[in-house]
Amino acid sequence: MVFGFQGARHVYDGFLHPLVARHEADIDRALLELRARAREVTVSQLKVAAAIGQVSSSRLPAVFRRSCRPRDQAGKAPRIDE
């Protein structure tokens, strides 16, 4: 075995593995909390998106009516906000 080519293994075995093993419970707990928070944020954002979608979909018929107006003599379509 040539030690010069095993630097990563030496760092892992001598430092990283013992550190992770010593704090494994804290790491697992933090990951579970992060997962729960991510789920809460996702649900919250989906509710906001659904509310926006309901408002937007209730306005769609009016938008379609306005956008389907005949064009003027210059070939320009009327603005939707008119």
NORBELMO-V13051 format. One record per run of one state. SS is the DSSP state (a for helix, b for strand, c for the rest). FROM is the first residue (numbers start at 1). TO is the last residue. If there is no record, write none. Layout:
ss->{SS & SS}
from->{FROM & FROM}
to->{TO & TO}
//
This chain:
ss->{c & a & c & a & c & a & c}
from->{1 & 3 & 6 & 7 & 23 & 24 & 68}
to->{2 & 5 & 6 & 22 & 23 & 67 & 82}
//
